[in-house]
Amino acid sequence: MLVQGRGRHHPWQEAKGTAMATTTFTPHLPGGTWTLGDSTVTRFGYGAMQLAGPWVMGPPADHDNALAVLREVVGLGITHIDTSDAYGPRITNELIREALHPYPESLFIATKVGATRDAQGGWPTARRPEDLREQVHENLDSLGVGTLDLVNMRMGDAQGPQPGSIAEAFETLADLQRDGLIRHLGVSNVTAEQVAEARGIAPVVCVQNMYNLAHRHDDALVDHLATEGIAYVPFFPLGGFTPLQSDALSRVASRLKATPMSVALAWLMQRSPNILLIPGTSSTAHLRENIAGAGLSLSDQDVAELDGIGH
């Protein structure tokens, strides 16, 4: 396995101390920034899952377009990209590497482990210590780095978080962090109890769960994490495979002369300062639309109407 540093002249361990000083942010990105561990990232990020083929399997229909989207992400000043070696599998990581390596010092790439892919496109869990070590090394190899910025431990299944101990799996990642292969740790698809258990093992810089206007089960967790300085990264911010639909959402969007999806992103951005957005798209035009949408200003009346959707 060929493992490379962060860039040709600045291996990741050396660059760590200078990243804050050399980072610049594009002022038009909504939400400002958030500090993840020792790195400052834009609250508006990018999720790479949609760059793979249908149902997140196989290569994209237009390879060059996928590279163009990733380069546009960085060109617009976004410094937080979310991916996983399970997407494709390997496809999105390899696209990120082809488009952006050697990576800008300011770029923060988050990945996740805990699930693989089967021939039918399913997501079987893989949480034995040996499975997790293999997945971490696969991410290192496909991204072409010596250290991963952030690894989220994915628990639960397609139905959502499931109760049970996270200890063995998270301790494995903590060991790999001590070995220098991972900088920061997070958890994904987890219960509040699993978050607390993980935090007792090693520092947790983010929680990545399903959350949007219509799925508000984590309201209390979002608020608690904000008081603890921990990021909350909602996946499926626009509903995922079943897009959000609501009369209230449509009314607010009509009043603001915006799309319902733009309003849904803006609501998340205003919901709490610890929320980091990672909407995905395979279109540069849609990427710019998402940025503009997340920057909408919602009035108290707008928020009150929208808050009623998930309750």
C-alpha positions as a Markdown table, in Angstrom:
| # | Residue | x | y | z |
|---|---|---|---|---|
| 1 | Met | 0.0 | 0.0 | 0.0 |
| 2 | Leu | 1.4 | 3.4 | -1.0 |
| 3 | Val | 0.7 | 5.9 | 1.7 |
| 4 | Gln | 1.5 | 9.5 | 0.9 |
| 5 | Gly | 1.6 | 12.7 | 2.9 |
| 6 | Arg | -0.9 | 15.5 | 2.8 |
| 7 | Gly | 1.0 | 17.2 | -0.1 |
| 8 | Arg | 4.3 | 16.9 | -1.8 |
| 9 | His | 6.1 | 19.3 | 0.4 |
| 10 | His | 4.1 | 19.2 | 3.6 |
| 11 | Pro | 3.4 | 15.8 | 5.1 |
| 12 | Trp | 0.2 | 15.9 | 7.2 |
| 13 | Gln | 2.0 | 15.7 | 10.5 |
| 14 | Glu | 4.2 | 18.7 | 9.6 |
| 15 | Ala | 1.3 | 20.7 | 8.2 |
| 16 | Lys | -0.8 | 20.4 | 11.2 |
| 17 | Gly | 0.8 | 23.3 | 13.0 |
| 18 | Thr | 0.5 | 25.7 | 10.1 |
| 19 | Ala | -3.0 | 24.9 | 8.8 |
| 20 | Met | -4.8 | 27.6 | 10.9 |
| 21 | Ala | -2.4 | 30.3 | 9.8 |
| 22 | Thr | -2.7 | 29.6 | 6.1 |
| 23 | Thr | -6.5 | 28.9 | 6.0 |
| 24 | Thr | -8.7 | 31.4 | 4.2 |
| 25 | Phe | -12.5 | 31.3 | 3.8 |
| 26 | Thr | -14.7 | 32.6 | 1.1 |
| 27 | Pro | -17.0 | 35.2 | 2.6 |
| 28 | His | -20.1 | 34.3 | 0.7 |
| 29 | Leu | -20.4 | 30.8 | 2.3 |
| 30 | Pro | -23.2 | 30.8 | 4.8 |
| 31 | Gly | -22.8 | 30.0 | 8.5 |
| 32 | Gly | -19.2 | 31.0 | 9.0 |
| 33 | Thr | -16.9 | 28.4 | 10.5 |
| 34 | Trp | -16.6 | 25.8 | 13.2 |
| 35 | Thr | -13.6 | 24.3 | 15.0 |
| 36 | Leu | -13.4 | 20.5 | 14.6 |
| 37 | Gly | -10.6 | 19.4 | 17.0 |
| 38 | Asp | -7.6 | 21.4 | 15.9 |
| 39 | Ser | -9.0 | 22.5 | 12.5 |
| 40 | Thr | -11.4 | 25.3 | 11.5 |
| 41 | Val | -13.8 | 24.3 | 8.8 |
| 42 | Thr | -16.6 | 26.0 | 6.9 |
| 43 | Arg | -20.0 | 25.1 | 8.4 |
| 44 | Phe | -21.3 | 24.6 | 4.9 |
| 45 | Gly | -19.5 | 21.5 | 3.6 |
| 46 | Tyr | -20.0 | 18.9 | 0.9 |
| 47 | Gly | -21.1 | 15.3 | 1.0 |
| 48 | Ala | -19.5 | 13.2 | -1.7 |
| 49 | Met | -21.9 | 10.2 | -1.7 |
| 50 | Gln | -23.8 | 11.3 | -4.8 |
| 51 | Leu | -20.7 | 11.3 | -6.9 |
| 52 | Ala | -20.9 | 7.5 | -7.2 |
| 53 | Gly | -23.3 | 5.6 | -9.5 |
| 54 | Pro | -27.0 | 4.8 | -8.8 |
| 55 | Trp | -27.7 | 3.7 | -5.2 |
| 56 | Val | -24.1 | 4.7 | -4.4 |
| 57 | Met | -22.7 | 1.8 | -6.4 |
| 58 | Gly | -20.1 | 1.9 | -9.2 |
| 59 | Pro | -18.6 | 4.8 | -11.1 |
| 60 | Pro | -20.4 | 8.1 | -12.0 |
| 61 | Ala | -22.0 | 8.4 | -15.5 |
| 62 | Asp | -19.8 | 11.4 | -16.2 |
| 63 | His | -16.3 | 11.0 | -14.6 |
| 64 | Asp | -15.0 | 14.4 | -15.7 |
| 65 | Asn | -18.1 | 16.1 | -14.4 |
| 66 | Ala | -17.6 | 14.5 | -11.0 |
| 67 | Leu | -14.0 | 15.8 | -10.9 |
| 68 | Ala | -15.3 | 19.3 | -11.9 |
| 69 | Val | -17.8 | 19.3 | -9.0 |
| 70 | Leu | -15.1 | 18.5 | -6.5 |
| 71 | Arg | -12.8 | 21.2 | -7.8 |
| 72 | Glu | -15.7 | 23.6 | -7.7 |
| 73 | Val | -16.3 | 22.7 | -4.1 |
| 74 | Val | -12.7 | 23.7 | -3.2 |
| 75 | Gly | -12.8 | 26.7 | -5.5 |
| 76 | Leu | -15.8 | 28.1 | -3.7 |
| 77 | Gly | -14.0 | 28.0 | -0.4 |
| 78 | Ile | -15.6 | 24.9 | 1.1 |
| 79 | Thr | -13.1 | 23.2 | 3.5 |
| 80 | His | -15.1 | 20.2 | 4.8 |
| 81 | Ile | -15.7 | 17.2 | 2.6 |
| 82 | Asp | -17.5 | 14.1 | 3.8 |
| 83 | Thr | -16.9 | 10.7 | 2.2 |
| 84 | Ser | -16.5 | 7.0 | 2.9 |
| 85 | Asp | -14.6 | 4.1 | 1.2 |
| 86 | Ala | -17.9 | 2.3 | 1.2 |
| 87 | Tyr | -19.3 | 4.7 | -1.4 |
| 88 | Gly | -18.9 | 3.0 | -4.7 |
| 89 | Pro | -17.1 | 1.2 | -3.0 |
| 90 | Arg | -13.9 | 3.2 | -3.2 |
| 91 | Ile | -15.3 | 5.4 | -6.0 |
| 92 | Thr | -15.8 | 8.7 | -4.2 |
| 93 | Asn | -12.5 | 8.5 | -2.4 |
| 94 | Glu | -10.6 | 7.8 | -5.6 |
| 95 | Leu | -12.4 | 10.7 | -7.3 |
| 96 | Ile | -11.5 | 13.0 | -4.4 |
| 97 | Arg | -7.9 | 11.9 | -4.7 |
| 98 | Glu | -7.8 | 12.4 | -8.5 |
| 99 | Ala | -9.4 | 15.8 | -8.4 |
| 100 | Leu | -7.7 | 17.4 | -5.4 |
| 101 | His | -4.5 | 15.6 | -4.4 |
| 102 | Pro | -2.1 | 17.0 | -3.2 |
| 103 | Tyr | -4.8 | 18.5 | -0.9 |
| 104 | Pro | -4.9 | 22.1 | 0.1 |
| 105 | Glu | -3.7 | 22.6 | 3.7 |
| 106 | Ser | -7.1 | 24.0 | 4.6 |
| 107 | Leu | -9.1 | 21.0 | 3.4 |
| 108 | Phe | -10.6 | 18.7 | 6.0 |
| 109 | Ile | -11.8 | 15.2 | 4.8 |
| 110 | Ala | -14.1 | 13.2 | 7.0 |
| 111 | Thr | -14.7 | 9.5 | 6.4 |
| 112 | Lys | -16.6 | 6.7 | 8.1 |
| 113 | Val | -16.2 | 3.0 | 8.9 |
| 114 | Gly | -18.5 | 0.3 | 10.2 |
| 115 | Ala | -20.2 | -0.8 | 7.1 |
| 116 | Thr | -19.3 | -2.4 | 3.7 |
| 117 | Arg | -21.2 | -3.0 | 0.5 |
| 118 | Asp | -22.5 | -6.3 | -0.9 |
| 119 | Ala | -23.2 | -7.2 | -4.5 |
| 120 | Gln | -26.8 | -6.3 | -4.1 |
| 121 | Gly | -26.0 | -2.8 | -3.0 |
| 122 | Gly | -26.7 | -3.5 | 0.7 |
| 123 | Trp | -24.8 | -2.1 | 3.6 |
| 124 | Pro | -23.8 | -5.0 | 5.8 |
| 125 | Thr | -22.2 | -4.0 | 9.1 |
| 126 | Ala | -18.5 | -4.6 | 9.7 |
| 127 | Arg | -17.5 | -3.7 | 13.2 |
| 128 | Arg | -15.0 | -6.4 | 14.4 |
| 129 | Pro | -11.6 | -4.8 | 15.3 |
| 130 | Glu | -10.0 | -6.5 | 12.3 |
| 131 | Asp | -12.7 | -5.1 | 9.9 |
| 132 | Leu | -12.3 | -1.6 | 11.2 |
| 133 | Arg | -8.6 | -1.7 | 10.9 |
| 134 | Glu | -8.9 | -2.9 | 7.3 |
| 135 | Gln | -11.4 | -0.1 | 6.5 |
| 136 | Val | -9.2 | 2.6 | 8.0 |
| 137 | His | -6.2 | 1.4 | 5.9 |
| 138 | Glu | -8.5 | 1.2 | 2.8 |
| 139 | Asn | -9.5 | 4.9 | 3.4 |
| 140 | Leu | -5.8 | 5.9 | 3.8 |
| 141 | Asp | -4.9 | 4.1 | 0.6 |
| 142 | Ser | -7.8 | 5.4 | -1.6 |
| 143 | Leu | -7.5 | 9.0 | -0.3 |
| 144 | Gly | -3.7 | 8.9 | -0.6 |
| 145 | Val | -2.9 | 10.2 | 2.9 |
| 146 | Gly | -0.8 | 9.1 | 5.9 |
| 147 | Thr | -3.4 | 10.3 | 8.4 |
| 148 | Leu | -7.1 | 10.6 | 8.2 |
| 149 | Asp | -8.6 | 13.9 | 9.4 |
| 150 | Leu | -11.7 | 12.4 | 10.9 |
| 151 | Val | -13.2 | 8.9 | 11.1 |
| 152 | Asn | -16.8 | 8.5 | 12.1 |
| 153 | Met | -17.7 | 5.2 | 13.7 |
| 154 | Arg | -21.0 | 4.2 | 12.0 |
| 155 | Met | -23.4 | 2.2 | 14.2 |
| 156 | Gly | -27.0 | 1.3 | 13.7 |
| 157 | Asp | -28.4 | 0.1 | 10.4 |
| 158 | Ala | -30.7 | 1.3 | 7.6 |
| 159 | Gln | -33.5 | 1.7 | 10.1 |
| 160 | Gly | -31.5 | 4.1 | 12.2 |
| 161 | Pro | -29.6 | 3.9 | 15.5 |
| 162 | Gln | -29.8 | 0.7 | 17.4 |
| 163 | Pro | -29.1 | 0.2 | 21.1 |
| 164 | Gly | -25.9 | -1.6 | 22.2 |
| 165 | Ser | -22.4 | -0.9 | 23.3 |
| 166 | Ile | -20.1 | 1.0 | 21.0 |
| 167 | Ala | -17.1 | 0.3 | 23.3 |
| 168 | Glu | -15.2 | -2.4 | 21.3 |
| 169 | Ala | -15.5 | -0.6 | 18.0 |
| 170 | Phe | -14.7 | 2.8 | 19.3 |
| 171 | Glu | -11.7 | 1.5 | 21.3 |
| 172 | Thr | -10.3 | 0.1 | 18.1 |
| 173 | Leu | -10.5 | 3.5 | 16.4 |
| 174 | Ala | -9.0 | 5.1 | 19.5 |
| 175 | Asp | -6.0 | 2.7 | 19.3 |
| 176 | Leu | -5.5 | 3.7 | 15.6 |
| 177 | Gln | -5.7 | 7.3 | 16.6 |
| 178 | Arg | -2.9 | 6.7 | 19.1 |
| 179 | Asp | -1.0 | 5.1 | 16.4 |
| 180 | Gly | -1.2 | 8.3 | 14.3 |
| 181 | Leu | -3.5 | 7.0 | 11.6 |
| 182 | Ile | -6.5 | 9.2 | 12.6 |
| 183 | Arg | -6.5 | 12.7 | 13.9 |
| 184 | His | -10.1 | 13.0 | 15.2 |
| 185 | Leu | -12.9 | 10.7 | 16.0 |
| 186 | Gly | -16.7 | 11.0 | 15.6 |
| 187 | Val | -19.7 | 8.7 | 15.7 |
| 188 | Ser | -22.6 | 8.2 | 13.3 |
| 189 | Asn | -26.1 | 6.7 | 13.4 |
| 190 | Val | -26.0 | 6.5 | 17.1 |
| 191 | Thr | -28.1 | 7.0 | 20.2 |
| 192 | Ala | -27.4 | 9.6 | 22.9 |
| 193 | Glu | -26.3 | 6.8 | 25.2 |
| 194 | Gln | -23.7 | 5.6 | 22.6 |
| 195 | Val | -22.4 | 9.2 | 22.2 |
| 196 | Ala | -21.8 | 9.3 | 26.0 |
| 197 | Glu | -20.2 | 5.9 | 26.0 |
| 198 | Ala | -17.8 | 6.9 | 23.2 |
| 199 | Arg | -16.9 | 10.1 | 24.9 |
| 200 | Gly | -15.8 | 8.1 | 27.9 |
| 201 | Ile | -13.3 | 6.3 | 25.7 |
| 202 | Ala | -11.8 | 9.1 | 23.6 |
| 203 | Pro | -12.7 | 12.7 | 22.6 |
| 204 | Val | -15.6 | 12.9 | 20.1 |
| 205 | Val | -15.6 | 16.0 | 17.8 |
| 206 | Cys | -18.8 | 15.3 | 15.9 |
| 207 | Val | -22.0 | 13.3 | 15.8 |
| 208 | Gln | -23.4 | 12.4 | 12.3 |
| 209 | Asn | -27.1 | 11.3 | 12.5 |
| 210 | Met | -30.1 | 11.7 | 10.3 |
| 211 | Tyr | -31.8 | 15.0 | 11.0 |
| 212 | Asn | -33.9 | 17.4 | 9.0 |
| 213 | Leu | -37.1 | 19.4 | 9.3 |
| 214 | Ala | -39.3 | 16.3 | 9.3 |
| 215 | His | -37.0 | 14.1 | 11.5 |
| 216 | Arg | -36.4 | 16.0 | 14.7 |
| 217 | His | -35.8 | 13.1 | 17.1 |
| 218 | Asp | -32.3 | 14.5 | 17.9 |
| 219 | Asp | -33.4 | 18.0 | 19.0 |
| 220 | Ala | -32.3 | 17.5 | 22.6 |
| 221 | Leu | -29.0 | 15.9 | 21.4 |
| 222 | Val | -28.2 | 18.8 | 19.1 |
| 223 | Asp | -28.7 | 21.3 | 21.9 |
| 224 | His | -26.7 | 19.2 | 24.4 |
| 225 | Leu | -23.8 | 18.9 | 21.9 |
| 226 | Ala | -23.8 | 22.6 | 21.3 |
| 227 | Thr | -23.2 | 23.3 | 25.0 |
| 228 | Glu | -20.3 | 20.8 | 24.8 |
| 229 | Gly | -18.7 | 22.3 | 21.8 |
| 230 | Ile | -19.3 | 19.2 | 19.7 |
| 231 | Ala | -20.4 | 19.5 | 16.0 |
| 232 | Tyr | -23.7 | 17.9 | 14.8 |
| 233 | Val | -23.6 | 16.8 | 11.1 |
| 234 | Pro | -27.0 | 15.9 | 9.8 |
| 235 | Phe | -27.1 | 13.4 | 7.0 |
| 236 | Phe | -30.0 | 13.4 | 4.6 |
| 237 | Pro | -30.6 | 17.1 | 5.4 |
| 238 | Leu | -33.1 | 17.2 | 2.5 |
| 239 | Gly | -34.8 | 13.9 | 3.3 |
| 240 | Gly | -32.5 | 11.5 | 1.5 |
| 241 | Phe | -34.2 | 9.1 | -0.9 |
| 242 | Thr | -37.6 | 10.6 | 0.1 |
| 243 | Pro | -37.4 | 14.3 | -0.3 |
| 244 | Leu | -39.0 | 16.6 | 2.2 |
| 245 | Gln | -42.6 | 17.5 | 1.5 |
| 246 | Ser | -44.8 | 19.8 | 3.7 |
| 247 | Asp | -47.5 | 22.4 | 3.2 |
| 248 | Ala | -45.7 | 24.6 | 5.8 |
| 249 | Leu | -42.4 | 24.3 | 3.9 |
| 250 | Ser | -44.1 | 25.1 | 0.6 |
| 251 | Arg | -45.8 | 28.2 | 2.2 |
| 252 | Val | -42.5 | 29.6 | 3.6 |
| 253 | Ala | -40.7 | 28.9 | 0.4 |
| 254 | Ser | -43.4 | 30.6 | -1.7 |
| 255 | Arg | -43.3 | 33.7 | 0.6 |
| 256 | Leu | -39.5 | 33.9 | 0.3 |
| 257 | Lys | -39.6 | 33.2 | -3.5 |
| 258 | Ala | -37.2 | 30.2 | -2.8 |
| 259 | Thr | -37.3 | 26.5 | -3.3 |
| 260 | Pro | -38.5 | 24.3 | -0.5 |
| 261 | Met | -35.0 | 22.6 | -0.4 |
| 262 | Ser | -33.3 | 26.0 | 0.0 |
| 263 | Val | -35.5 | 26.8 | 3.0 |
| 264 | Ala | -34.8 | 23.4 | 4.5 |
| 265 | Leu | -31.1 | 24.0 | 4.3 |
| 266 | Ala | -31.5 | 27.5 | 5.7 |
| 267 | Trp | -33.5 | 26.2 | 8.7 |
| 268 | Leu | -30.7 | 23.7 | 9.5 |
| 269 | Met | -28.1 | 26.5 | 9.3 |
| 270 | Gln | -30.1 | 28.7 | 11.7 |
| 271 | Arg | -31.1 | 25.8 | 14.0 |
| 272 | Ser | -27.9 | 25.7 | 15.9 |
| 273 | Pro | -24.3 | 27.1 | 15.5 |
| 274 | Asn | -22.9 | 23.6 | 15.9 |
| 275 | Ile | -24.7 | 22.2 | 12.9 |
| 276 | Leu | -22.4 | 21.5 | 9.9 |
| 277 | Leu | -24.1 | 20.9 | 6.6 |
| 278 | Ile | -22.9 | 18.4 | 4.0 |
| 279 | Pro | -25.5 | 18.4 | 1.3 |
| 280 | Gly | -24.4 | 16.3 | -1.7 |
| 281 | Thr | -24.9 | 16.9 | -5.4 |
| 282 | Ser | -23.3 | 15.8 | -8.7 |
| 283 | Ser | -23.9 | 19.2 | -10.3 |
| 284 | Thr | -21.9 | 22.4 | -10.0 |
| 285 | Ala | -25.1 | 24.4 | -10.6 |
| 286 | His | -26.9 | 22.6 | -7.8 |
| 287 | Leu | -23.9 | 23.1 | -5.6 |
| 288 | Arg | -24.2 | 26.8 | -6.0 |
| 289 | Glu | -28.0 | 26.7 | -5.5 |
| 290 | Asn | -27.4 | 24.8 | -2.2 |
| 291 | Ile | -25.0 | 27.5 | -1.0 |
| 292 | Ala | -27.4 | 30.2 | -1.9 |
| 293 | Gly | -30.3 | 28.4 | -0.2 |
| 294 | Ala | -28.4 | 27.8 | 3.0 |
| 295 | Gly | -27.7 | 31.5 | 3.2 |
| 296 | Leu | -31.4 | 32.5 | 3.2 |
| 297 | Ser | -32.4 | 34.6 | 6.2 |
| 298 | Leu | -35.5 | 33.1 | 7.9 |
| 299 | Ser | -37.7 | 35.4 | 10.1 |
| 300 | Asp | -39.1 | 34.3 | 13.5 |
| 301 | Gln | -42.4 | 33.7 | 11.8 |
| 302 | Asp | -40.8 | 31.5 | 9.2 |
| 303 | Val | -39.0 | 29.5 | 11.8 |
| 304 | Ala | -42.1 | 29.1 | 13.9 |
| 305 | Glu | -44.0 | 27.7 | 11.0 |
| 306 | Leu | -41.2 | 25.3 | 10.1 |
| 307 | Asp | -40.6 | 24.1 | 13.6 |
| 308 | Gly | -44.1 | 22.7 | 13.6 |
| 309 | Ile | -43.3 | 20.3 | 10.8 |
| 310 | Gly | -41.3 | 17.8 | 12.9 |
| 311 | His | -43.5 | 18.0 | 16.0 |
